[in-house]
Amino acid sequence: LKVESGWYEEDCDWCLVAIAYPDLFVKDYAQALDTFKNWHPDRYEKWFGVTLKPEESYLKRRQLENKI
């Protein structure tokens, strides 16, 4: 879940740290999951071994809308 640049954007990338270290983010873990799903859907799918529907992720939905 590392960011190649080493810099984590505070609004969207903070969740990567929280997902990697859930015991340190117990209070915010549900919000981290939501942020992870919405802004990093490909990583979310790979991490949890699931496939998200477009309505489950803002970015997936946006990508789909841009293809049409």
C-alpha positions as CSV (number, residue, x, y, z in Angstrom):
1,L,0.0,0.0,0.0
2,K,3.0,2.3,-0.3
3,V,2.9,5.4,-2.4
4,E,5.8,5.4,-4.8
5,S,6.7,9.0,-4.2
6,G,6.7,8.5,-0.4
7,W,4.3,11.4,0.0
8,Y,0.8,10.6,1.2
9,E,-2.0,13.1,0.2
10,E,-3.9,13.9,3.4
11,D,-7.4,13.6,2.0
12,C,-7.2,10.4,-0.1
13,D,-4.0,8.6,0.8
14,W,-4.2,8.6,4.6
15,C,-6.4,5.5,4.4
16,L,-3.5,3.5,3.0
17,V,-1.6,3.8,6.3
18,A,-4.8,3.1,8.3
19,I,-5.5,0.0,6.3
20,A,-1.9,-1.2,6.7
21,Y,-1.9,-0.5,10.4
22,P,-5.6,-1.0,11.6
23,D,-4.6,-1.4,15.2
24,L,-3.4,2.2,15.2
25,F,-6.6,3.5,13.6
26,V,-9.3,1.6,15.4
27,K,-11.5,4.6,15.8
28,D,-11.1,5.7,12.2
29,Y,-11.0,2.4,10.4
30,A,-14.5,2.4,9.0
31,Q,-13.8,5.8,7.5
32,A,-10.5,4.6,6.2
33,L,-12.3,1.7,4.4
34,D,-14.7,4.1,2.8
35,T,-11.9,6.4,1.6
36,F,-9.9,3.4,0.4
37,K,-12.9,2.1,-1.6
38,N,-13.8,5.5,-3.1
39,W,-10.3,6.8,-4.0
40,H,-8.2,3.6,-4.5
41,P,-10.7,1.1,-5.9
42,D,-8.1,-1.0,-7.7
43,R,-6.0,-1.3,-4.6
44,Y,-9.1,-2.0,-2.5
45,E,-10.1,-4.9,-4.9
46,K,-6.6,-6.4,-4.9
47,W,-6.2,-6.0,-1.1
48,F,-9.5,-7.6,-0.2
49,G,-9.9,-9.9,-3.2
50,V,-13.2,-8.5,-4.3
51,T,-14.7,-6.6,-7.3
52,L,-16.4,-3.4,-6.6
53,K,-19.5,-2.2,-8.6
54,P,-19.3,1.3,-9.9
55,E,-22.0,2.4,-7.4
56,E,-19.7,1.3,-4.6
57,S,-16.8,3.6,-5.5
58,Y,-16.7,7.3,-6.5
59,L,-13.7,6.9,-8.7
60,K,-15.0,3.7,-10.4
61,R,-18.2,5.5,-11.2
62,R,-16.4,8.6,-12.5
63,Q,-14.1,6.4,-14.7
64,L,-17.2,4.7,-16.1
65,E,-18.9,8.0,-16.8
66,N,-15.9,9.3,-18.7
67,K,-15.8,6.2,-21.0
68,I,-19.3,6.8,-22.2
